[in-house]
Amino acid sequence: MSRVYNFSAGPAVLPEEVLKEAAEEMLDYRGCGMSVMEMSHRSKMFDNIIKEAEQDLRDLMNIPDNYKVLFLQGGAYTQFAAVPMNLMKNKKAAYIITGQWAKKAWKEAQNYGEAIAVASSEDKTFSYIPDCSDLDIPEDADYVYICENNTIYGTKFKKLPNTKGHILVADVSSCFLSEPIDVTKYGVIYGGVQKNIGPAGVAIVIVREDLITDDVLPGTPTMLKWKTQADNDSLFNTPPCYGIYICGKVFKWLKKQGGLAAMKEINEKKAKILYDFLDQSKLFKGTVVKEDRSLMNVPFVTGDEELDAKFVAEAKKQGFENIKGHRTVGGMRASIYNAMPIEGVEKLVEFMKKFEAENLK
Ligand SMILES: *Cc1c(COP(=O)(O)O)cnc(C)c1O
């Protein structure tokens, strides 16, 4: 068996320890004679799994008691609709457009009410985060929406926008659990887990309790109503059981690493290795402004498409997988999520140095 360094933006690398443990428990989970995939979601066994996962997540993120944690299906994308359906009482919301995911969420919200783009960085291909200290947010907007880490472009909000008292909703898919955050600053935090937590098929939604009501837009499907899910502890219908089980293992792994403060330190160290190299390289360069650089997704280019393609091909031969940039951006992107070991980044930079020496004209 040999494992590659997987720089995929998602589904992405998971901790090897977690995969091994899951493999060991595959046929017989803790003496019950079946795998977690085969057990009833109403069983005592599974009840323990989901309760423990929730508690560990609460510990890691320091989630206050007045927030609910929901484990749902449908990925992040389903929440693009669920957010307006559950929150648009005045049928108005403010969106900050910092990339394709924010734009898709904004477009989706337009199906349900007036979704206003109050800021955008599209003028410079989303290579920066706009100044959000004094935005023109309508008084009666139901919420302000951000995509906190822009997976495709590699930018991140280092400071949350001034929402002027409005509820903040954040898609944190690609920075989930990468560093400590203050949950109380948000009304809703959500994301698909396949970037930084677990297998595709689970979305985690953390919602302040007072935002979970029966007062949703008419026609909201039962499954998309947060109240349905909250009242039933994410067990209204069959949840993505196996995915939740793996997420739970990743939460335990994160606790063992020292929690989110420790992860932040490691993630900063990892990202610095790559960014420091990019900043002095004569061949490669990063594509976003320094102040807004993501710790998780690092896009870079040589400026020559053919050379980019050559780099991607040679990298693959050396065991660096999925380093090709997003199809809409080109170039390269290294996603260095929590589970990417520091050696992966060190070896990538070593390889980039070698490639540079061989290809610099
Ligand atoms: C990947 C991604 C999504 C889409 O997630 P799905 O679970 O595939 O719906 C949404 N937002 C961000 C920031 C992402 O990185």
The ligand as an ORCA input file, in Angstrom:
! r2SCAN-3c Opt
* xyz 0 1
  C     -17.401     22.751     -1.971
  C     -18.093     23.944     -1.489
  C     -19.487     24.057     -1.556
  C     -20.363     23.012     -2.185
  O     -20.474     21.947     -1.332
  P     -21.452     20.713     -1.655
  O     -21.401     19.966     -0.370
  O     -20.856     19.999     -2.809
  O     -22.795     21.239     -1.943
  C     -20.072     25.197     -1.038
  N     -19.339     26.153     -0.478
  C     -17.996     26.078     -0.391
  C     -17.233     27.190      0.261
  C     -17.335     24.979     -0.892
  O     -16.003     24.904     -0.804
*
